[in-house]
Amino acid sequence: MTRAMAPIEPALKEAGAFMEEVLDELLPPPVGAEARLIEAMRYATLGGGKRFRAFLVLQSGRLFSVDRRALSRVAAAIELVHAYSLVHDDLPSMDNDDMRRGKPSAHKQFDEATAILAGDALLTLAFSVLADPATHPDPHVRCDLMSRFTHAAGWHGMVGGQMIDIESQGKPVDAGQITRLQRSKTGALISFSCEAGAIMGRASHPVRQSLLNFAQDVGLAYQIADDLLDVEGEPGQMGKAARKDRIAGKATFVTIMGPERARAQAQLLANQAIAHLELFDEKADLLRGVSAWVVGRRA
């Protein structure tokens, strides 16, 4: 039976406001000798972003009736790592972006050294949050979360994907190579965002795998939508520069497939993602809705 899509925008907005409060609590006020560093950490993390990954954590955990405050700590850890990755990606030695989330990038607002240290501090704070008993009382669950998180964020996942991205610039790349790159660079953290709720809910392996399959398809659809926005989007609406991939000579799904085929592929992936949720009831309707939102977003 085909289920109706749930309205997604109000749920995303509510989750974003909730996570802003959680992150504000986790990031201390900028006082003392480290004040400039803490100010940069808060600048890079608060007051912007879709909180898409956090939303996936909250919704995947809802399937198993996991406490929302506990889920919010895992979601916050992921948002902290995502913020760190953006700070480092924007540096002149990486993507050299001056704008992020509609405001100057961290290295433009502060300086390069402070931005690097802020990214480092956000990364280490994320692991501190995840390891705390407040996240889950069972140390075995926390260890499982930590193991999967390090895999998603490290050289197997996000950081490794960034390295592949750097190495591939200016070289011929096919769709298979781009898929592998983005499954690591973007998709690994999105996959963990969906898997985390299942880990905390002690879900069976088949159920956990269904969420991973959903996340892999949604993650690729999300990246294709990003590639399309880089070509077709407006900087003012996106909060960051457009056309930067073409200027940098990066291969993307759009440069390989063309806009129309890329758009069709994103829709196909979104449909596949929804199919992976067949075993879940109406609690998964917002995850079904986010699959449609991913391919239609304009920022």
C-alpha positions in Angstrom: 0.0 0.0 0.0 1.3 3.5 -0.9 1.2 5.9 2.0 0.6 9.6 1.7 3.5 11.9 2.1 3.6 13.8 5.4 3.9 17.7 5.3 7.6 18.1 5.9 8.4 21.8 6.2 6.7 22.4 9.6 8.4 19.3 11.0 11.8 20.4 9.7 11.3 23.9 11.2 10.3 22.5 14.6 13.3 20.1 14.7 15.6 23.0 13.7 14.4 25.2 16.5 14.6 22.4 19.0 18.2 21.5 17.9 19.2 25.2 18.1 18.3 25.1 21.8 20.2 21.8 22.3 23.3 23.1 20.6 23.2 26.4 22.4 23.2 24.5 25.7 26.2 22.3 24.6 28.3 25.2 23.5 29.4 27.3 26.5 29.3 31.1 26.5 32.5 32.6 25.2 34.4 33.6 28.3 38.0 33.2 29.6 41.2 32.8 27.7 39.5 30.6 25.1 36.7 33.1 24.4 37.6 33.7 20.8 37.8 30.0 20.0 34.4 29.4 21.7 32.9 32.4 19.9 34.1 30.9 16.6 32.6 27.5 17.5 29.2 29.0 18.2 29.4 31.2 15.1 30.0 28.1 12.9 27.3 26.0 14.5 24.4 28.2 15.6 21.9 30.4 13.7 21.7 28.5 10.4 21.6 25.3 8.5 18.7 23.0 7.6 19.5 20.5 10.5 18.6 17.8 7.9 20.9 15.2 9.6 19.6 16.0 13.0 16.0 15.6 11.7 16.9 12.1 10.4 18.2 11.1 13.9 15.1 12.3 15.6 12.8 10.6 13.1 14.7 7.3 13.0 14.7 7.1 16.8 11.0 7.9 16.9 10.4 4.6 15.0 11.6 2.8 18.2 10.2 5.2 20.8 13.6 6.4 21.9 13.7 9.3 24.3 13.9 12.6 22.2 16.3 14.3 24.6 18.7 11.4 24.2 18.3 11.4 20.5 19.0 15.1 20.5 22.4 14.5 21.9 23.3 12.2 19.0 21.8 14.6 16.6 23.9 17.4 18.2 27.1 15.4 17.9 26.4 14.9 14.2 25.6 18.6 13.7 28.9 19.5 15.5 30.8 17.3 13.1 28.9 18.7 10.1 29.7 22.2 11.2 33.4 21.4 11.7 33.5 19.9 8.2 32.0 23.1 6.7 34.5 25.3 8.5 37.4 23.3 7.2 35.9 22.8 3.7 35.6 26.6 3.4 39.3 27.3 4.1 41.5 28.7 1.3 43.5 25.5 1.1 40.2 23.5 0.5 37.2 25.0 -1.3 38.0 28.6 -0.6 34.5 29.8 0.1 33.8 33.2 1.5 30.1 32.6 2.4 28.4 29.9 4.4 24.7 29.9 5.6 24.2 33.4 4.4 27.1 35.0 6.3 30.9 35.2 6.0 32.7 31.8 6.5 34.4 31.2 9.8 37.9 32.0 8.4 36.6 35.3 7.0 34.8 36.3 10.2 37.8 35.4 12.4 41.0 34.1 10.7 42.3 30.9 9.3 44.1 29.7 12.5 41.0 30.3 14.6 38.8 28.5 12.0 41.0 25.5 12.0 41.0 25.3 15.8 37.3 25.9 16.0 36.8 22.9 13.6 39.1 20.8 15.7 37.2 21.7 18.9 33.8 21.0 17.4 35.0 17.5 16.3 36.3 16.6 19.8 33.2 18.1 21.5 31.0 15.8 19.3 32.7 12.7 20.6 32.5 14.0 24.2 28.7 14.4 23.8 28.3 11.0 22.3 30.4 9.2 25.0 28.5 10.8 27.9 26.1 8.5 29.8 23.4 11.1 29.3 23.3 10.0 25.6 22.4 6.4 26.6 22.8 4.5 29.9 24.1 1.3 28.2 27.9 1.6 27.6 27.6 -1.1 24.9 25.1 1.1 22.9 27.4 4.1 23.3 30.3 2.1 22.1 28.3 1.0 19.0 27.3 4.6 18.4 30.9 5.7 18.7 32.2 3.0 16.4 29.7 3.7 13.7 30.2 7.5 14.1 34.0 7.3 13.7 33.5 5.2 10.6 31.1 7.7 9.1 33.2 10.8 9.9 36.7 9.5 9.3 38.8 8.2 6.5 36.3 5.5 5.7 33.6 8.1 5.3 33.4 11.9 5.2 37.1 12.8 5.4 38.0 10.1 3.0 35.4 11.3 0.5 36.8 14.8 0.8 40.2 13.5 -0.1 38.8 11.6 -3.1 37.1 14.8 -4.2 40.3 16.8 -4.1 42.2 14.0 -6.0 39.6 13.8 -8.7 39.6 17.5 -9.6 40.5 18.1 -13.2 40.4 14.4 -14.0 37.9 12.4 -16.0 35.4 10.8 -13.6 32.4 8.6 -14.4 29.1 8.1 -12.6 30.3 5.2 -10.6 33.3 7.1 -9.2 31.1 10.1 -8.3 28.7 7.8 -6.6 31.5 6.3 -4.5 32.8 9.7 -3.7 29.5 11.1 -2.5 28.5 8.0 -0.6 31.6 8.8 1.5 31.8 12.5 1.6 28.0 13.3 2.1 26.3 10.0 2.4 28.2 8.4 5.3 27.1 11.0 7.9 23.5 10.8 6.5 23.6 7.0 6.8 24.7 7.2 10.4 22.0 9.8 11.1 19.4 7.2 10.2 21.2 4.2 11.8 21.7 6.0 15.1 18.0 5.8 16.1 18.0 2.1 15.3 21.1 1.5 17.4 19.6 3.4 20.3 16.4 1.4 19.9 18.3 -1.9 19.8 16.6 -2.7 16.5 17.2 -6.0 14.7 19.8 -6.2 11.9 17.1 -6.4 9.1 15.4 -3.3 10.4 18.7 -1.5 10.8 19.6 -2.4 7.3 16.3 -1.1 5.9 17.1 2.3 7.4 20.6 2.2 6.0 19.3 1.4 2.6 16.8 4.3 2.9 19.6 6.6 4.0 22.0 5.7 1.2 19.3 6.5 -1.5 18.2 9.7 0.3 21.9 10.8 0.7 22.6 10.4 -3.0 19.4 12.2 -3.9 20.3 15.0 -1.6 23.7 15.4 -3.2 22.3 15.4 -6.7 19.9 18.1 -5.6 22.9 20.0 -4.3 24.7 19.6 -7.6 21.6 21.0 -9.4 21.4 23.9 -7.0 25.0 24.8 -7.8 24.1 25.1 -11.4 20.6 26.5 -11.2 20.3 28.0 -7.7 20.5 31.6 -6.5 23.2 32.5 -4.0 20.9 34.7 -2.0 18.5 31.9 -1.5 21.1 29.2 -0.9 23.2 31.3 1.5 26.4 30.3 -0.3 28.1 30.8 -3.6 26.7 29.2 -6.7 28.5 27.8 -9.8 31.6 27.0 -7.7 31.9 23.4 -8.8 32.1 24.4 -12.5 34.6 27.1 -11.6 36.7 24.6 -9.7 36.5 22.1 -12.5 34.8 19.5 -10.3 33.0 16.6 -11.8 29.4 16.2 -10.4 26.3 14.2 -11.2 25.1 17.2 -13.2 28.3 17.6 -15.3 28.3 13.8 -16.1 24.5 13.3 -16.6 23.2 16.7 -17.5 20.5 18.5 -15.5 17.5 16.6 -16.7 19.0 13.1 -16.3 20.4 14.1 -12.9 17.0 15.3 -11.8 15.3 12.1 -13.0 18.0 10.1 -11.1 17.3 12.0 -7.9 13.6 11.3 -8.2 14.3 7.6 -8.8 16.5 7.5 -5.7 13.8 9.2 -3.6 11.3 6.7 -4.7 13.6 3.8 -3.9 14.2 5.4 -0.5 10.5 5.4 0.3 10.2 1.7 -0.8 12.8 0.8 1.9 10.4 2.0 4.6 7.6 -0.5 3.7 8.0 -2.4 7.0 7.4 0.7 9.1 3.9 2.2 10.0 2.8 5.8 10.1 5.7 6.7 12.4 7.9 6.7 9.2 5.6 9.1 7.3 7.9 12.1 8.0 10.9 10.1 6.6 8.8 9.3 3.6 8.0 13.0 3.3 11.6 14.0 3.6 12.4 11.9 0.5 10.2 14.1 -1.6 11.5 17.3 0.0 15.1 16.4 -0.8 14.6 16.4 -4.5 12.4 19.6 -4.6 14.3 21.9 -2.3 15.6 25.2 -3.5 18.3 25.9 -0.8 
